[in-house]
């Protein structure tokens, strides 16, 4: 797994890089940060349009499995010791809202991850403030 830090894409109006690994790169962690509330925030950043039928669900499932291993098996704390003992949040961040099938999968999967102490959330990229 690799980590790609978020930054400002100065060549576009986006406050984040135009191309993020997203669900097309299931073995990469897109963004790791400390959220304003102190939690360890791991973000899956999906730019561009989603398919109407939610066919991305399989790729999202693989990406989420990578994130859960990274967070729960010690690699996150090994790389970022300051995140030890922090609540863990995995956010699905998007330019365009995902189809209902993807949202339903994310909510259902969140019930299981909560038992492991991991919260799943969704958030529009337009509502996100990136700070270095």
PEBEL-V614962 format. One record per residue. N is the residue number from 1. RES is the residue in one letter. PSI is psi in radians with two decimals (NA if undefined). BURIAL is b if it has 24 or more other ideal C-beta (glycine too) atoms within 12 Angstrom, else e. Layout:
n:res:psi:burial
N:RES:PSI:BURIAL
N:RES:PSI:BURIAL
//
This chain:
n:res:psi:burial
1:X:2.50:b
2:X:2.77:e
3:X:2.32:b
4:X:1.95:e
5:X:2.53:e
6:X:2.64:b
7:X:-3.00:e
8:X:2.25:e
9:X:1.68:e
10:X:-0.26:e
11:X:-0.15:e
12:X:3.09:e
13:X:-0.08:e
14:X:2.45:e
15:X:0.37:e
16:X:2.84:b
17:X:2.50:e
18:X:-0.64:e
19:X:2.05:e
20:X:2.73:b
21:X:-0.78:b
22:X:-2.82:b
23:X:-0.19:b
24:X:-0.18:e
25:X:1.37:e
26:X:-0.31:b
27:X:0.08:e
28:X:2.50:b
29:X:2.14:b
30:X:-0.96:b
31:X:2.35:b
32:X:2.29:b
33:X:2.89:b
34:X:2.12:e
35:X:2.89:b
36:X:-0.44:e
37:X:0.05:e
38:X:-0.10:e
39:X:2.76:b
40:X:2.03:b
41:X:2.04:b
42:X:2.14:b
43:X:2.27:b
44:X:2.03:b
45:X:1.96:b
46:X:1.91:b
47:X:2.75:b
48:X:-3.07:e
49:X:2.65:e
50:X:2.75:b
51:X:2.64:e
52:X:-0.51:e
53:X:-0.01:e
54:X:0.49:e
55:X:-0.20:e
56:X:-0.13:b
57:X:-0.72:b
58:X:-0.76:e
59:X:-0.66:b
60:X:-0.67:b
61:X:-0.78:b
62:X:-0.72:e
63:X:-0.77:b
64:X:-0.70:b
65:X:-0.70:b
66:X:-0.81:b
67:X:-0.75:b
68:X:-0.73:b
69:X:-0.81:e
70:X:-0.78:b
71:X:-0.69:b
72:X:-0.30:e
73:X:0.19:e
74:X:-0.23:e
75:X:-0.66:e
76:X:-0.83:b
77:X:-0.58:e
78:X:-0.70:e
79:X:-0.66:e
80:X:1.38:b
81:X:-0.47:e
82:X:-0.23:e
83:X:0.03:b
84:X:2.41:e
85:X:0.30:e
86:X:2.60:b
87:X:2.52:e
88:X:2.24:b
89:X:2.26:b
90:X:2.07:b
91:X:2.26:b
92:X:1.90:b
93:X:2.46:b
94:X:2.67:b
95:X:-0.80:b
96:X:2.42:e
97:X:2.41:e
98:X:2.74:b
99:X:2.83:e
100:X:-0.64:e
101:X:-0.69:e
102:X:-0.77:b
103:X:-0.71:e
104:X:-0.77:e
105:X:-0.82:b
106:X:-0.78:b
107:X:-0.78:e
108:X:-0.77:e
109:X:-0.57:b
110:X:-0.51:b
111:X:-0.67:e
112:X:-0.71:e
113:X:-0.46:b
114:X:-0.58:e
115:X:-0.44:e
116:X:0.08:e
117:X:0.34:e
118:X:2.21:b
119:X:2.34:b
120:X:2.33:b
121:X:2.95:b
122:X:2.64:b
123:X:2.40:b
124:X:2.41:e
125:X:-0.57:b
126:X:-0.38:e
127:X:0.18:e
128:X:2.37:b
129:X:2.09:e
130:X:2.24:b
131:X:2.48:e
132:X:NA:e
//
